[in-house]
């Protein structure tokens, strides 16, 4: 019983720490969001369709974007 409680506490602490390391980019206009590792990436310019990210140190980066499909409306 004590081992189970200790394991559950360790998992909770690890999950909470992982939550703090990630940030969320949300695009309300197009209805999507992503989570990215905030200590490693920073947002650098965006548009109504998406967001660019660059490495805090180094040359890595990525972009996330979306476009509505012609004739298809977004469902909530």
N, C-alpha and C positions, 0 to 999 in steps of 0.2 A: 504494500500500500504506500509506504513512504517513497519507494523508488518511483512509483507511478506519479505521485505528486511532484517530485523533483523533476522528472522528465517533462511533465506538462508545464511546469514553471519555466524550464529552459526553452521549450518550444515557444511559449508566449513571449519571452524576452527576445528571442531571435526573430520572431515574426514582427515584433514592434520595431526592432532595429532595422529590419529590411524595409519596413514601411517608410521610415525616415529617410532612407537613402534614395528613394524614388520620388519623382515629381510627375505630375500629370499635365499633359497638354490636351486641351479639349477644344474642339471646333464645334461650336453650337450651330453655326449656320449649316454645316453639312452633316452634323450628327455623328461625330466619331471622336474618340479620344485614345491616347496612347500613354503609357508610363515609360519613363526613361530614367537612367541612373544619373541623378542630379550631381553627384560628386565628379562624374566623368564628362558630362555634356552640359552645354549651356545653349539656350535659345539665341539665335542670331538672325534676326530679321524674319519676317513672315508675311503672309498675305491672307486674304479671306479664305483661300483654299487650303493653306497649310502652313508649315513651320520648318525652318532650317535649324539644324543644331550643329555645333562645332565642339570639338574636344576642348576641355579646360586646359590641357597641355598636349602638345603634339598637333598632328595634321588631320586627324580623323574627323568625320562628320557624316551627317545624313540629312535627308529631307523627307518629310511625310506630307502628303497632300491627297486630295480627292477632288473629284469633279462629278456633278450630278449627271446621271444618265438621261439622255434626251427622251422626253415623253414619260419619264418615271418620276413619281412624286415620292418624297421621303415619308416613311411611315414612322410614327412615334412608338 
